[in-house]
Amino acid sequence: MPVFQLSDSLLFPPPSLAREDGLLAVGGDLSVPRLLLAYQHGIFPWYSPGDPILWWSPDPRLVLFPEEFHLAKRLARTIRQQIFRITFDHHFSGVIRLCAQLRLADGESTWLSSEMIEAYLELHAQGYAHSVECWQGEELVGGLYGVSLGAVFFGESMFSLAPDSSKVALAGLVDRLKGWDFELIDCQVGTGHLQRLGAREISGAEFSSRLERAMEKPTRKGRWNNL
């Protein structure tokens, strides 16, 4: 299957034409209109710093249905003990930068180049990207961020500086999304960590079908800390 070269036009090939590894297209830019169009069709950017922009739509797709979130007894006990405080959209820049810094500190590569960070900061400024923060006292010790469109939250990355802090942030997100009747959280590709929390793989065709229906619902645009 060929990899498509994007032009300046705001167009993407159908996700069903992605390669077996999920790679669909190369090129384009990280403007807000292009990113929103990509997410609406289940496509996301992921590439190493210095490389051209790569766009992906993997099949199968890892998703977490909010009602299937597995709240383990230990995690439930941690939440009840109120060890952490959860906020929404309180420190988006801190969350995304820590996601990048901690991967590098652990000797891992990161797709969160300065270009990517600036793109998601702009998505946040326009009310489409959101963060969940986990605080211990006044210290930011965990969190996650992603993009919300229709009734889908597209998870991008998470970090943890204290045991269970990212899981508590995810539990807080799931609880809020349940209250808003969100249909799914897109986790992109399979990881044992998320699968232990209830995420599971579905086919690309099923994902596209569910995504199309979910996009018919209104987007909760704006800062979630005011909702």
N, C-alpha and C positions, 0 to 999 in steps of 0.2 A: 504494500500500500504506500503511495507517495506521501511525502510531507509537503503541505501547501505553503507557498510563499505569500504572505499577506502584503497587500498594497496599502496606499493611504486611505482607501475606501473602508468604511466601517462595515465589513463583511467577514464572516467566518464560514468555512466549509461545514457541512453537517458533521456532528460529533461521531456519527456512525462510521465515518471514513477515517478515523484515527488508526494509526498503526497498532499492532498487537500490544506494544508496550504503552499505548495511550497517547503517544505524541501525535498531534494533529497538524500544527502549523508553526511557522517561524516568521519572525519579523513584526511589523506593526509598532505600536507604542503602548504606553501605560496610562493613556489619558482616561479620565473618568468615563466618558461615553463608551470607549472600547472595553474597558473593564466591566462595566455594567452589562453591555451586550454579551460579553463572554460568559459571565456568571448566569445570565438568564437562560443560556443554552447549555449549562453544565461544563463550561470550559474555564480553565484557570491558567495563569502564568506560573512557570517554575523553571528557573535556569540559574546557572552559576554566574557570579560577577565576572564581567569581561566577555561573556558569551552573548550571542544574539538572543532576543526574547523568544522563548519556547512556550507553546500553548498546548495544554494537555486535556484529554477527556478519557480517563481510564475505564476499562471494562474487564472485569466487574468493578463495581463502585462500592466503597465502604460507606454506610450510612448508619445513623443512630436515630431510631424513631423515639421521640421523647417518652412515650409510654413504656418503652422497652429498656429504659435506663436501669442498670443494675446497681442499686444502692446497697452495698455490702454492710453487714452489721457494724464492722469497725468504722467505716466511713460515716454511717448514720450516727454512731456514738460521738465521733469527732465533731460533727455538725451540731449535735445537741449540747455539747460542752461549750460551744461558742468560743472556741480557741481562735477562730478567724472571723474577720468582718468582711462581708462581700459588698462591693459597689459595682455600678455599671457606668461606663463612659466617664469615669472620674479621672483616669490617667492613661488614656490610649497610647500616647507617645511613650510612656514608661514601659507599658506592656510590650509593645512591638519591639522596642530597642532591647529590652531584656531577653526577649525570645532570640534575637540575633546574637547578643553578647554571650549568652550562656552556652549556645552551641559552639561558638568559637573558643570559649574558655575550656570546653570539654574536648577540644581538638577535632571537632566535627566541622564539615563545610556548612555553609548557610546560603540559601537563596535570597536572604534578606539583605540585599545590597542597599546602599544609600538611595538608589533610584527606586527600588521597590518600596522602601520605607516611606519615601516622600509621596509615592503614588497612593499608598493606603492612608497616610495622614490626610491627603486631600479627600479621599473617599469618606473618611471620618468627618472632616470639616463639612462635607455636603450631606451628612446624615445617613450614609449607607454602611459604613464600617463601624463596628462596635467592639468594646472591650469589656471584659469582666475582670475585676481586680480582687485579689484576696490579700487582706492586710492582717498583720500581727502587730498590734499597737499601731504605730505610725509607719511601719515598714511594709513596703510592697513585697510580699514573699511568694506570690503565685498569680497566675492569671492566664487569660486566653483572649484571642481576638478573631474576628471574622467579618464576613459581609452578610447583610440581611436584605433579601428581596422577596416579595410575596410572602409566602408562608414557609420559607426555607432559610435556615442559617447555614452559611457556607464557612465552616471552620477552617482557619488557616494555620494557627500555631498556638502552642501553650508552653508555659514554663513553670518551674517549681523550685523555690529556694528553701522550702520547709516541707517535711513529710505530709503528703495528702493535700497540699495547698491547691494544686492544679485540679485535683479531683473535686475538691470543695467548690472551686470556681465553676467547674462543669456542672455540678449538681445544682448550683444556683442558677445557671443558665437554663438548664432543663426545666427547673421549676417555673421559671418565668415564661419559657416558651410554651409549656403546657397550658398556662393560664391564658395565653394568646392564641391557642389552637394552631400552633405551628405544626406542620406535617412531618418535617424531618430536619436533621442536622447532617449536612454533607461532610464526611470525614475524608473524602478523596480516595485514599488508598489504604490497604489493610495494614493494621498494626496490632500486635497482641495486646498492647496496653488498652487501646480503645475497645477491642473486642471483649476483653474481660469486663468492661463496663457496659456491655450490651450492644455495641455496634455489630453490624453484620453486613456481609456482601450481598448485593443484588446485581442483576444483569444491567448492562448499559441501557438496554431497551426499556426495562422497567423503570430505571432511574429517570430516563428522558420522559416517559409517560407521567410519572409522578411529578416531575419538575414542571411540566407543561400545565398540569392542573393547579399546582401550588402557585404558579406565577399569575394566575387569575385573581388571586386575593390581593388586597391592598398592601403596600409596603409600609412598615412602621418606620418612617423616615424621621430623623432627628435624634437628639440626645436621649438615650434611654434612662438617664438618671433623673429625667423630669417626668417619666411615665409611671 
